[in-house]
Amino acid sequence: MTDSADNLDRLLKDVRACTICRDLPLGPRPLVQAATSAKILIAGQAPGRKTHEIGRPFFDVSGKRLREWLGVTEEQFYDPALIAILPMGFCYPGTGKGGDLPPRTECAPQWRKPLLDLLPNIELTLILGQYALNWHLGDAKSRTLTETVRRWKEFWPTALPLPHPSPRNIRWFKANPWFEAEVIPALQERVAELI
């Protein structure tokens, strides 16, 4: 194992033992996936209740749609040597009136930069949702998610802003048929090149 891989393994052990957010409704259970060889990074929001309970990121309906968008098998998706998964919050944040609460703010400043620094082979970052867009694109993002996703070619081929694959976004998918017609084929082709 290389020094970089050893450093990543140590850091992942620290992340998985993290209790910064001890007050979470279901307690801390950081869900991340990474290896130094990964070429694809999925930067999402935070695990949902089901994925928290199962202990696997995107192991739900959203994950099924995301795997379809990528054109990968479940085995490929959960292979850290191929795909790193680092959400903005690593633990389930709880539920509010409109669904899951936003990712906790303690997680990203503590863990994301050190983890990203140990992923030297990332060639494509998939950015899902507003919180991840803020972190990864900053001022380069547009006023709305839709406007940012429409400008996807400006970030391509190293980054791709995406709507969250949640069933809650069905109306967005129906209102934006260009997304599945234009973006998904390009995404599948790029993913096939990288894995």
N, C-alpha and C positions, 0 to 999 in steps of 0.2 A: 504494500500500500504506500502511496506517496505521502509526503508531509501534508500536502493540501487535503488529501482524502482523510488522513488521520485527524487533522484539525477540524474538518467538517464533521466527522463522526463524533468527536468530543463536543462540538458545539450543539449538534443535534441531541445528544444526551442531556445537555444542560437545558435546551429548549423543552424537551419532553418532560423534564422534571420541574419546569417553571410553575411557580405558585403566586406570581405577581397579582393575579386577579383571583384571590381566594374567595371573594364574595360573589362569584358567578352563581347563578341559580342552580346549575348542575355541577358546579365545581370546575376546576381547571382540568382540561384534557387536550393539550396542544396537538393539533393534527397538521403535520407537515410531511413533505416527502422531498428528498434531494440526494443527489450524488454528483461528484465533481464532473462526471462524464455527460450529464444531462445537457441536451441542446435546446430543449423547449422548457420555458417557464410559464406556469399558469399562476397569475397573480389575481386572486379573487378577493372576496369580502371577508367572510368568516364561515366556519362550519355551521350547518343547520343542526336542529335537534336530532334528527335521525342519524346523520353522519357522526355526531358526537357520541350517541349511544352505541353505534356500531364500531366506531374508532377508525373510520376510513374516510378521507376527504372525498367529496363528490360521489358517495355511494348512495345515490338517491335518483329521483327523476331528473333533476338538473344535471347530474353527472352522466346519465344515459344520453341526454341530448348533447352534452358537451363532447362525449366520445363520438357520437354520430357526426357532429360538426368537424371533428378532427379526422375522422375516418380511421380510427384506431380500435383495436380490440381492448377488452377489459385488462388483459394481461399486459399489453403494451402501456396502457394508461397508468397502471399501478407499478410500473417498473421505474424506480428512481434513477436508474442509469440512463433512461430515455427522457423522462419528464419529471421536472421538479414542480412541486406545488407549494407555494408560499403565500397564503392569504394575508390580508392586512391585519387580521386578528386570528390567532391560531386556535382559539377556543370558542365554543358556542356562547354568544353574548346574552341569550335570553330572548323572550318574546315581548313585543309591545303591541299597541293597537293595530298597526298596519302590517304585522308580520314580525320577523326577527329584528332585533335591535341592531344598530350599527356596530361594526367591529369596535372592540375596546381600544382606546387610544394608547394604552401602556405598551402594547405588544410591538407595534412596528418600530418605534424608536429604540427599543431594547434589542430586538433580534434581527430585523430584516436586513439592515446594511451589512452586519457581520456575516450573515448567511449568504447574501448576494455576492459579497466579496470572495467567497469560496466556491463560486460557480462560474469558472472562467470560460466554459464552453457554450454558454447560452447564446443561441443565434436567433431565437424567436421568443418574444415575450407576449403572451396573451393577457390582455388587461380587461378584467371583467368588473364592470360597475364603477360608480362614481368615486368611491374611496380609493380604489386601485388607480383609477385615472388621475386623481389628484396627486398621488405619490409618484407615479411613473411618468406622467406627461406634464404635470404642473401647468404653467401658463400656456403650453401648446394645445391644451384641450379647448374645445369650444364651450359655449354657454350651456349646451345640453348634451346629454349622452348621444342622442340621435345625430346631432350635428357633428359630433366628434367621430362617430362610427362612419358617417357618410364620407368623411375625409380620410378614410382608412389608408388609401394609397400613399398619403403623405408620410406615413409611419412605416410603411412596408419596405422591405421584407423582414425587418428586425423586430417590429412591434405591431400589434394589432389590437385596437380597442374593440371591445365586444359588449353587447348587452349581456346581462346575466341570463344563463340558459334556463332559468326558473319557469315553471308553469304559470307563475304570476305574470309573465311577460308575453303570454300568448297574443294578447291584443296588439302589442308592439310588433311582433313577428308578422301578424296579418296586415298591419298598417304599413309595413316596410318590406314588401316582397323582394325588393332589390337586394336585400341582405342575403337571403338564401340563394338568389340567382347569381350574384356577383362575388360576394365575399367568401361563402362557404367552399365553392370549387377551388378558389385560389388558396384558401387555407389548407384544404385537403392535399393539394399538390405540394405545397411547401412542407407540410408535415411528413409526407411520404419521402421527400428528399432528405429530411433530417433524421428519420429513423430507418 
